[in-house]
Amino acid sequence: MAGHRRNQRPENLPGGPPPTGPGLPDEVDALTDLLAPVVESMLRRIEGADEFTTSQFIELMLTEPEGAATYQEALRRWGESERYSKMVIHGQVIPQALRRSGLVEWAGYAYGEPDDYAIPAWWRLTGGAG
């Protein structure tokens, strides 16, 4: 049928849906890999604070050109609206990158701290692996 668009749901893609499951990377993991070097570099340079919130970390990250550019690239790669993309980056990707760094530990939810996209957490510097 001319002009008919094929249903682009994953199960209708050539070869079927993309593989998912334990041990296979997903987009959150890929974005965490993208942000991890910037997150680790920034954590190693934080001075004067033993604890910070996710929101404070993101604010700091956006003050540096490399951090801001990588954050914007992560939003672009997620590919949804800005709001939904920020919900994923703030709520999943950056916290996962912080946890993976081995330089901080989760210190609890930061209820009442401003973040329009996720419930921020408190993070405590440990000096960790490296």
Secondary structure as GFF3:
##gff-version 3
##sequence-region A 1 130
A	DSSP	three_ten_helix	10	12	.	.	.	ID=ss1
A	DSSP	alpha_helix	27	45	.	.	.	ID=ss2
A	DSSP	beta_strand	51	53	.	.	.	ID=ss3
A	DSSP	alpha_helix	54	61	.	.	.	ID=ss4
A	DSSP	alpha_helix	65	78	.	.	.	ID=ss5
A	DSSP	alpha_helix	82	88	.	.	.	ID=ss6
A	DSSP	pi_helix	89	93	.	.	.	ID=ss7
A	DSSP	alpha_helix	94	101	.	.	.	ID=ss8
A	DSSP	beta_strand	104	109	.	.	.	ID=ss9
A	DSSP	beta_strand	121	125	.	.	.	ID=ss10
###
